[in-house]
Amino acid sequence: MKIILLLSSIVSLAILISLAYIYGHDRNHGQATNNADFGEKKMEYPRHLTFQQLQLLVATETISDFGYTSSLSNDDDLLDAQVESTWNDAVLYEWTKALNGETSSSQKQKYPYILCHSGENMSGYERRLALTSTIKSIQQDSKIYLGTLYNKDDSFCAFGHLYASVAINIVGDEYVVQPVLPSLKMIKGLIDAMKEEISDVLSDSGTNTAGNYRKITIDMDLCPGVDVDKNGSGMGKGGSSFQEAEAEEDLELEGMGDIMEAITNMLLSVDAESSTVTSSSTSSSFLPLSQQVYLTSEAYIGQTTSSRAEMWSNLLEENQSSGRCDGTYKRGLKWNGSQTARPDLFPSHMQVEYSNSGEMETALGCALVLLLAISANPDVCSVDVQRSVKTHNLIANYLTESEIEDVTPFQDEGIDGTGEVVAISDSGVDIDNCYFYDPNTNKNGPVGSPTGPGPLVDLSFQKVVQYVAYAYADSGDAYNGHGTHVAGTIAGKRYDREGAADGIASGAKLAVLDAGRGADCCYIPFNVLDTGAPHAKIHSASWGSSTRGQYTSQDRFFDQFMYENDDFLVITSAGNKGSDGGLDVPKTVGSPANSKNGIAVGATVSWGSSLPYRGYGPSFVTYFSSRGPTADGRMKPDLMAPGNKMLSAGARPNEQGECDSDLVYKAGTSMAAPVVSGTAAKIRQYFRQGYYPSGEKNSDDAYPNPSGGLLKAVLLNGAQALLGVDNVIRGGGVTPSAPYDNNQGFGRLSLQDSVYLAGKTNVQLKIWDRESVPDGGTNTYDVTIDKSGGCQSKDLSVTLVWMEEGSPSGCTACVLHDLDLSVSFRGKTYYPNGRSSPDRTNNSERVVINGVQDGETATISVNAHNIAKSDQTGYSVL
């Protein structure tokens, strides 16, 4: 018997990286105070971050704007000193701008700051309380909103939105108050990403079949509390969303309307602006855009001009001052957004879609100036652009259920996803394929017809219960399309008999978001995870964008959704970049697979008729599977599943009833992710129908709504070690690999090692779901090894998973709360993920102890080592 214990947390539990350099090394390098003349009064400012320190906190375009990267590469101490001097001047300029924004207008303006507290021997929560208390002692408003940016043993940092007169009085050795410059809001690589997006939009691959141009989507996180501060009312009801058709029309939306108006006024040329500025605009609207940014301001003139300063100056002169982009800014912007339900914890969000089908130079110039204007708005704290998204079974069933050909104990037991709805976002699904066809004549019409699936969920359909066509989607799929193949792997099922490529969860139903762009995929909408709501609790996303492991706005959206909906789990493909430019290339997992809470799936080699090119088989990672770690050091991928090559449904757009003769093989992590998604649907059915704890179906034991974190923990806990990476086809032989490395993560999916099925699998389970632990507290669980059920395994496996709120884009330590897992056994303490000490980097932790005997006892400990809230609610033990 193999005893499996899992700890899965659904709220907010965290992790640390060391910022000791910031607060321990050269604390005075940024100066304890800074002095500058403000009018006739000499001002004294709080200590801010040095430029070198800033890079350890968040990865942004500030690095490129101030040239620190090039100075490091030249090892030039003089240039380093010049960069720091220019950085200090820029910070003081921002202070002056903020103070003017508060005092020079009848409508006082708050500004964003990074606020850090580094008090010794304190948790993140205690530092947060101390910081909040200090702010309350200065300002009269009792409502204080902080958005956590960083929480480690050495310090706690958060975004705050304050009046300059309040921020300037936050002083003390334990405090850092850093004004947020416009470039500090731009995620690292944003400028290059925008260039790539514009190029893609203006190329043939960036259009749909009708020749319409795809729009660029820019994401903005508003500063903490902005939505309730604007006009004292807010943008709408808590948790609501809103949309606006055109930038110049109907700007009466509270809060967001003011921000839209201020940005638009800042963008327009002087002549155009004079006719649009209104009394409701914030004071920052009257400061020219060139003066919003230090590197383009009059105060900067006379200093050594950096290439980025020259770039911004030229962009403003050629595109903004000239009025060349005024038409685009008036008619080519579409705004939308959503207000947070918890402004005390999470930011509200806005998006703007940018459309300009002109020449490359004009389209790019207008887009970059738009980024600058958004970043200069004092109500915005973070800016990112959505990258182009690319898409990255009979054999898979027995490989995941038993590893014995044609043996599928869970399917035989009726655990096939029945009662579950799995949502997918992809290129579309050919719904009249025999694997999705509904034999009910009243339910087998085309998408959108009276007898076909449509935008609303209708559970009376046999397979596809919802079909949402978004953007340029055509309510179908291309020949041998990606989405049809993915959908077939998850839940395909021939309506008339057993099929040669029935899906992993053949009894489940599908909710489809068709996000295809002609033959391409995908254009992902703001509300992608609402697909199938409220019935779908699993979302499969076999697509992503290349971000070099960086945490982006897309990762944040996914994390935030799973945090706020604790019964939800997103499963993504890791990407196919593992052999781009060489063998075993690191940091190639893309977004949204870099999220903290979802499962990023890499690909193993398949087996049998699916085994390609004489490969080594399913105990090996396939060569193309993307590798970790993430940019902030987290382990990726999380889990592996068969993905090279996979047989599934083939789309035939102009045929009806296509079936086994039209099946198609595809390879990629896109094929591996739906294997995990279908397996997650089986596990959810397992708990809902009362198979736990007896291993037999019992309605009295039904657990109707298991948490998404519990499903993730089950999947990771049963994962089995892979032996290496099969690079044979690339001429590289086999690369060694072991669990917890950046080739395989926790290992290969194995349902038989994950849950107990009486007489058929080799594990037994004990679960506690949605537990909580206070800041600094420890929960313990004693378990006794019991082999009376015939279990033969000698392993004790314990897994801790917690889900937490989304982090700011560009974070360098993205896990914000730290829980520690340890297991005491035979007088020894075991730590997770193959380590000899606590894991401070990941929010999924597993301990495996070999050689346990019947009747022995182990003690599991879950310690809230450093969390940024009073407690963490929702972790589970299974």
N, C-alpha and C positions, 0 to 999 in steps of 0.2 A: 504494500500500500504506500502510495506517495501522498504525504500530507502537504496540503497547499494552503498557505495563509497569505492573504492579500490585504494591503492597507491602501484604500483608495480615497482620496479627499477631493471634494467637489468645490470647496470654496476657495480659500486663498492661502496656500501654504508655500513656503519659499525656499530661497537658496541664496548663496552669497558668492561674491568674488572679492578679492581684496583691493580696497582703495587706499591701503595704508600709505601708499606713496603720496597721495594727496594730502593726508593729514599728518603723516609721520615724517616725511622727507621734506625738509626745507619749507616749513610751515609759513615762513615769512616771505617766501619768494613772491607771493602775490600781494605782500604788504598787509599788515594788520588793518591799516586805514589808508585811504587815498585822499589827497587834498586837491581841490580845484576851485577856481573862482566861479561862482554862479551869480551873475549880476554884480552887486557890490558886496555880497556876503561870501566869505570863504567857507566852502562846504567840506565836511568830513564824511567820507563814505565808508561803509562796512567793507570788510575784507572780501575780495572776490577770488575766483579761481585763476591760477596762472594758465597760460595757453597750453603749456605742457600737461598740467593736471586735468584740464578740460577733456583731453582726448581719452583719459581713462574712465570718464564718466558717461560719455555719449558720443556716438560716431555721426558727425554732421558735416555739412559743406563748409563750416568754419575752418576746418583743417586746410581745405584748398584755398579758401578766400585769403587766409593770412600766410600761406606759403610755408607752413611748418614742416610739411612732408619734404619739400625740396631742401630745406635747411638741414634736416637730419641726414639726408642722403649725401650732402656735401660736407658734413661734419664741420660746419663753420660756426665757431662759437660767437663770432661777431654778428653773423646773420641771425643766430638764435636770439641774441640779446636785442637785436633790432625788431625781430618778430614780437618778442615779449613787450617791448616798448610800444609798438604800434597797437598791440592787443590792449594794453593798459589805456592808451588814448581812446580806443574804440569803446571800451567799457565806460570810461568817464563821459564820453559823448552820449552814450545811451542813457546814463543817469541824467544828464542835462535835458535830453529830449523828454524823458519821463517826468521830470519836475516841471518842465514847461507845459506838458500835456495836462498836468493837474492844476496849474496856477494861471494859465493864460486864457482860459475859456470858462464860461459860466457852466459848461457841462464837463465836470471833472472826469478824467480818463485814468483808469487803472492800467498797469503794465505787467507783463509777465516776468517772473524771476525764478531762478533755481535756488531753492533754500536748502541748506545742508546743516545738519547738527551732528557733531562728532563727540558728544559727551562720552566719557569712558565708562565701561562696565554697564552699558545700557542696551536694551533691545531696541529694535526699530520702532516698536510701539511706544516705548518710553520716550525715545527721542522725538517722535511725532507729537506726543502730548506736550513735551517741553517746548517745542517750536510753536505749537498752537497756543500754549499759555503765554508765551512772549508776545505773539502777535495780538492776542486779546488784550494784553496790558497796554498796548500802544493805540490800537484803533477802537472806536466805539461800537462798530458793527460786530455783533457776536457771531455772525455766520462766517466761518473760515473754511475754505475749500483747498485741499492739498491733493495733488495727483502724484502718487509715488513714482519716482524715476529710478531710484537705486536704494537697496537696503542690504547692507553687509555688516559684518561684525564691527568694522571701523566707523561706519557712518550711515546716516539716513538722509536721502535727498529727495526733494519733491518739487514739482512745479507749483507755484503760487501766483495769484493774480491780485496785486495789491496797489494801493496808492503809493507813489514814490515817497511821500512824507511818512508813511508807515514803514516801508522797506528800509529806508535810510537809518532808521532807529533800531534795527535788529543788529545789535552789536554784542561782541563777546568772543573770547578765544574759541569757543565751541561752534561758532556760527560762520557760515559763508553765505553771502547774498550776491548772486550772480545775475545781473540783468540779461535777458534773453535777446540777443541780437538777431536780426532777420536771418542771417545765414545759420545761426544756431538752431533754427527751427527746421531747416532743410536736412533731411536724412542724407547721410554720406552717399555719394554717387548719384544724387538726384539730377544734377545738370546733365551728366552723361546719359542717364536713363531717359530724360526728356528728349535729348537728341535722337536716341534710338527709336523712341516712340513716334516722333514726328517723321522720321525716315520711313518707318514701317507704314504709317498712315498714308504717306504719299506714294508708296510703292503698290504694285499690283497685289501683293499679299496682304496689304492692309485694307482692301476693299471687299465688299460683298459682290455677289454675282451681278447685281444691278449697277455696280460702279459707284455706289455711295461711299463716302469716306467715313471710316470709323472715327469716333470722337476720342479725345484724350480725357481721362478722368483724373482730376487732382483731388486728393484727400486732405482734409484739414481737421485736426483735433483742436477744438476750442479750449481755451484755458479754463482751469477749474472754476466752476461757479459762474461762468460768463452768462449762461442762459438765464439764470435767475437774477443777474445783476442788470441786464439791459432793460432800461425803462422801468425797472422795478417789477417787472411782470414775468418775463420769460417768453420762450418761443412756442409754447404749447403745453399740453398736459404731460406729466411725467411719463417718459417712455414712448412718447408719440413721435411720429415722423411727419415730414412735410416736403412738398416739392414746389418748385417755382419754374415756370416755363421759360421765361426769358429774363435776362438781367435788368432790362429797362422797364419791365411791365410789373405793376402791382407789387411794389416793394413794401407793403404794409405788414408783412409777417413780423411779429414782434421779435426783437433780438436779432434773428438772422437777417431781417430786412435792413437793419442798421449796418450790419457787417458787410452785406452785399453792396450797399450804397457807398460805404466808405471806401471799399476796395475799388469799385468802379470809378468813383470820383478821382481816386489817386492815380488810376491808370490813364484816364483821358488826357489828351493834350490840353494846354492852357486855354485855348479858344473853346474847345469842346467842354472843358470842365466848368468854365465860367457860367454856362447855361444850365448846369445840372446840380451844382452844389446847393444844398438846402439847409435850412436851419437845424434840421434833425441830424445832420452829419456830425460825427465825432470830430474832436479838434484835430486829430491826426490827419484828417482828410485835407486840411488846409496847408500842411507841410508838404512841399513838392516831393515826389518820390525820390528824386536825386539826393534830397537832404535827409531822407529816412535812413539811408545806409551810410555808414561812416566812410567807407572806401570810395564813395562817389560824392561826398559832401565837400563843401568849401573848407571845412576844418582840416581835411586831409591833403589839400593842395600844398605842394612844396615838399612832401615826403617822397621817398623813393617809390615809384609806381610799380605795384605788382601786376602780374599778367591778369589776375582776376579783377583787380580794380579797373584796369583798362578795358576788360571785357564788359563789365557792368556799365561803365561810362559810355562805351560805344553803343551798347544795346539800347540804353535810354535815349541817346541822341538820335539814333537811326530809326527807332520804332515808336518811342513814346513822345518825345518832344516834337517830332515831325508830324505826328497825328496819323502816321501810316496804319496804325492798328486800331484807330478809333471805331471803325465800322465793325471789326471783329469783337471788340469789347462791348459794343452796344447790342449786337445781334447774335453773336456766336457763342454766348455763354449760357449754360443751363445749370441752375443751382438746385440742390436738394440737401437734405440733412435729417438728423434725428436728435432729439433731446434725451439726455440720460435720465433715468428714473432715480439715480443716486448721485446728484451733483457733488455730494461730499466725498465721493470715492472715485467716480469715473467722469471723463470729459464728454461733453456733447460733441457731435460730429457734423461736418458739412462736406459736401462734394461740389465741384463745379466741372461740368463737361465743356471742353474747349473744342471748337470746330473751326478749322481754317484750311481750306483746300488750295491755298495759293502756292507760290513757289517756296521751295525749301527754306531759303534764307528768311523770307517774310514770316512764314508759319512758325519757324523756330524762334525768331526774334520776338514775335508777339507772345509766344508761349513762355519764354524765359522771363520777359518783363512781367507777365501775369504772375509767375511764381514769386518774383521779387515783391510785387505789390501785396500778394496774400501774406507773405512772410513778414512784411513790414506792419501789418495790421496788429495792434496791441491786444486784440481779443483772441488771436490765433497763437497756439503754442507749438504746433507740429505740422509739417507739410510733407507730403509724399505724392508720387504719381503712380498710378496702377500700371504695372508692366504688362506687356503683351503676354497673353497666356497661351501656352502650347500644350497639346495633349502628350502626354509623355508615353459544364465542363466536367467533364466526366473524370478525367485524370486528376484535376485539382481536388475534386471531392475526396477521393480515397487517399491522396497524399496528405490532406489536412485532417482526415478523420481517423485513419488507422495505419497509413503507410504500407498497407497490404492491398495488392491489386484487387479491385472490385469489392472490397470489404468496406461498407459504409454504415457502421452501427447506429449513428445518430439519425441518418435518413431512414434506416429500417425501423427505428423507434418512433418515427413521425416527427422528429425534430428537424424540420426543414424550413423554418422561418414562418410557418403558418401564424397568421395574426399580426405579423409585422409589416410595416410600410418602410421601405428604404428609399430615400431621396437621392437622386443623382443630378449633377449638372454636367452637361457634356454637349457634344455636337448634334444631339437629337437621337431619336429612336424610330426605327421603321416598325410601327406598331402592327402592321398586317403580316409581319414575319410570323411563322408558326410558333415561335417561342414566346410571343406576346399576344397572339391572336385570341380574341374572345369569341367562343362559338355561339354565344347568345346573339341572335340576329338583331336584338334591340341595343346591343352594346358593342358592335364591331364596325361602326362607321369611322370615317376619317377624323383626324383631330379637328376639334371645333365644330363638328356637325352635331345635330340633335342626338345622334346615337353614338358619338365618339367622345373620347375624353377631352376635357377642356381645362380652363385655368382654375376651376374650383375642384376640390377633392370630392370624388364620388366613389365610395368604397364598394358599391355594387358591381364595379368592373372587376373582371377576373384577374387582370394583371396590371395594366397601367391605369391608375386611379386618378391621375392628374397629369396634364400636359400643358406646360407654360412655354409659349414661344416668345423669346426675348430678343430685343435688338434686331438683328438681321436674320433671325432664325426663320426657317421655312416649314416648321411643323413636320419635320421628317429628318432623314439622314442621307448622306451621300453614299455612293456605291462602296460597299464594304466599309461603311462608316465606323468611326471610333466609338461613338456613343452606343450604337446597337450592340457592338461586341462587348462593351463594358456592362451594359444592362443585362445581356444574356449570361455573363459570368456571375452576376449577383443573383438573379432570380429568374432566368429564362426557364420556361417549362412548356414542352409540347402539350397542346390541349387534348390530343387524341391518344397519345401513348408515351412511353418513356422515350426521350430523345437522346441522340448521341452526344449532345452538348447541353443537357439540363444544367441549370445554374447551381451554385453552392447552396443557396436558400431558395429552392425551387417553389416552395409554398408561399413565399413572401410576395407582396405587391410592390409596385414601383410608382413613385411620384417623380416626374421628369421635368427638369428645367432645360429646355432647348436653348443653349447659348451659342449655337454655331454661327459662323459667318460664312455662308456658302459652304465650301468644302473645308473651311478652316474652323478652328476652335481656339479660343472661346472669348466671348465678351461677357464678363461676369458682372451682374447687377449688384446694386447696393444691398438688396434683401435676399441674396442667393440662399441663405440658410433658412428662410421661411418656406422653402419648397416643401410641400407635403404637410405643413402645419395644420392642426396640432397632432396629427397621427404619426408622422415620420419622426423617429428618434435617432436615426442613423443617417448621415449624409456621406455619400461617396463622391470624392472629387479627384478624378484621374487627369489632372491638369496642373499647371503651375508656371511660374516665371523664374528665370535665372537671376538670382540675387547674391550669389557667392556666399551663401550661408547667412546673410544679413536678415535681421528681424525687421519686417516692413509693416505698413498699415494693413495689408491683407492678413498677415499673421495676427495682428492685434484684433482685427474684427472677429476672426474665428475664435480666438481665445476668449474674448469678451462674451461672445454668444454662448459658448459652452459654460462659462462661469455663471452667467445669469440664468441659464437653462440647464440645471444640474442633471437632468435625465437625458442629455443630448451628447452625441459623440460624432466627431468628424474624422473621417479616414481619408488620407490623401496619398497620392503617389509621390515618392521621393524625387523622381527625376531620372533622366537617362544620360547624365553627363559624367559618369564615373571614368570613362576612357577618353574624354575630350582632351586632346593634347598630351596623352600619355597613358600610363596604367595607374589605377587606384588613385585618381586625382581627388584630393581633399576639398572640403568646403564647396561641394557641387550640389548639395540639396537646395532646392528652390522654395519659394514661397507659394502657397501657404503651408508647406510641409515643415517650415521652421517654427511653426507655432509650438507653444508649450503644452497645450492640453490635448491636441489631437494626436492621432497615430500616423506617423510618416512611414510608408511601406516601401521597402526595397525589394528587389527581385532575385529569386534563386533560379537555378536551372530547373527545367521540368523533367519529365520521365516518360518512358514508353514511346508512343508515337509522337509525343510532343518534344522528345529529346532532340535538340538541334546539334548538328555538326559533330557528332561523337563527343558530346560534352560529358562532364563528370557526374551530372545528376543532381537531385534536389538537396544534397547536403553541401552544396557549394553556391556561393554568391555568383551571379552572372556578371560578366565583365563590365556591362554598361551601367549597372545600378549606381546611382549617385551616392557619394560618400559624405560623411560628416567630417569634422564637427561643425556646428553652427559658428557664426562669427564670434559669439560670446562664449564659446567653449562647450555648449551642451552636446550630449551624445545624440547623433542621428546616423542612420535611420533608427526608428524605434523597433520595427518588426520586419521580418522577411516572409515572403510567400512566393509560390511559383509564378513566374512571369516571362519565361523564355523557353518554349513558345506555347501559346495557349489557344485552344480551339473553342470558338464560340460562334454566336449567330452572325450571319452575314447579311448586310442590308442590300436590298435591290429596290431602288426608288420607284421603278416603273413596273414592278411585278407585285402580285398579291399571292400570299401563301407560300413564299419561298421558305425552304426548310433545310433538311439535312444535306441535300446535294449542294447547298450554297453556303455551308459552313466555311469559316476562314480562320487561319492561324494568324495571330499577332503576337509581337514581343514588346516588352516594355514594363516599367513599373506601373504603367496605366493598367496593365492586365493583372498585376499582383494586388493592387489596392482593392478591386472589387472582390477578390477572394477573401480578404479580411473582412470586408463589409458584409458579405453574405454570412460569414462565420459569426460575426457580431450579432446578426439577426437571429441566428440559431441560439446563441447564448442568452439573448434576451428572452426568447421563447422558453428556454429551459427554466429560467427563474419565474417567469409569469405563470407557467403551467404547473409549478410546484414540484419539479424534479429535485430541487434542493430541499432537504439534505439527504434524502433516502436514495437518490439515484433512480427513483421510479415516480411516475406521474401521480400527484396527489393534490387535489384541489384545496385541501386544508392547508397545504404548505405554500400556496400560491403567493408570489411576491410580485404584485402587479406593476411596479414602477421602479426597477433597479436604476441606480444612478449611472450616468455615462462613465464616470470614473471607475465604477465597479467593473463595467464591461472591459474597459481598457486594462485594468489590473489583472483580470482573468486572462486576457489574451497575452499579456507580457509575462505573466507568471509561468504559464505552461510552455513558453517558447523554448526550443531546443537548440543546442549549439551547432553551428555550421563549421565545417572543417577548413574552409579556405575560399579563395576567390578563383574562379575558373577563367583565367586569361588566355587560354590556349588559342582561341581564334585570333587573338591579338599578338600571338607570338611570345607570350610572357609566362607560360606555364601556370603554376598554381601559387598564389600569394597566401601565406599563412594568415589565419584569422581566428579570433576567439571572442566569446561573448563580451559585450560592453565596449568593443572597439568600434571604430567608425566605419567599418564595413558592414557589420550585421546587427549592431545594437544588442537587443535582448535575445536575438536568435530567430529561428524559423518557427512559424505558426504551427501549433500542434493541438488540435481540439481534444484528442484523447488524453493529453497531459494537462488539460486545463480544467475540465469539469468531470464530475463523477456520474457514471451510468452503471447501474447495478449489473454486475457480472460481465461487463463489456469494456470498462476502462480501468486504469490502474491508479486512480487518485481518489482521495476523500477530501471533503471541504469543510471549513468552518468559517462563517462570515459574520461580520458586523458592518453594516453599511451606514453611512452618514453619521459617523461619530464626530466629536469635537474635542479640542484640547486648548486650554487657555495659554496665553503668552507665558513662556517660561515653564509651562507644566509638562508632565509626562504621564502618559497612559500606558499601562502594562497589561499583557494578556498571557496567561499560562495555557499551554497546550500540551496534551499528552498524546504520544504516538500510539495509535490504535490500529493494529493490523488484523483485527478480528474479521473484517470483511473480505479477507483474502488478498489484500494489497501486497504486491511483491517489491515495490520500489523501496530503495533505501535512502531516498532524498527527502529532505524537508525544505520546502520552498516558500519563502515569505516575500511579499511584494507590497510596497507602499507607493501609491499614486495620489497626487493631489492636483486639483484644477484651480487656477487662480486668475485674477483679472488680467486683461491685456496690458502689455507694457508699452511705453513710448517707442515709436519707430526709431531705429538706430541704437537701441539700448546696448550697453556693453556688459551688463549683468542682468539679464532679462527676467530671471526668476526672482520675485520680489519678497518671498517669504520662505523660511527655511524650517522644514520638519526633518528630523533625523530618525532613521530606522536603525535599530540594532537588535540582535538576537543573542541571548545568553543560553549556552548549552554546554554541559559538562564542565562548568567553571570557566569557560572561555567566551569572550564577546566577539561576535561576528558583525562586520560592517558590510554595507551594500556595494553592489556593482564592481565586485572584485577588488575592493579597496581595503586598506588596513586602518582606515579612519573614516569619520563621517564624510558623506558626499555633500559638498557645498555648491554644486553646479547644476544638478538635475532635479526635476520634480517627479521623477519616477525612480524608485529604488528597489532592488531585489537582493535578498540573501538566499543562497542555496547551500545547505549543509549536507554533505554526503555521509553515509554510513550510520544513519539513525536506527535504533532498535525499538522493537515493540515495548511499550510501557515507559519509555523515557519521556522526560518533561523538558520543554523549552519555554523561555520567557521572552516575549516580544515587547520591545519598548518603542513608543512613538513620542519623541520629545520635540516640543515647539521651541527650537533653539533660538530663532530670531524671526519674529513675525512683525508686520507693521500694523497690526490691528489687535484688538483685545483678545480675540480667539480665532481659531480656525474650525469651522463647522463643516462636516460632511465627509470626512474620510471614512474608509471602510476596511474591515479586515475580513478576508475570506480564506 
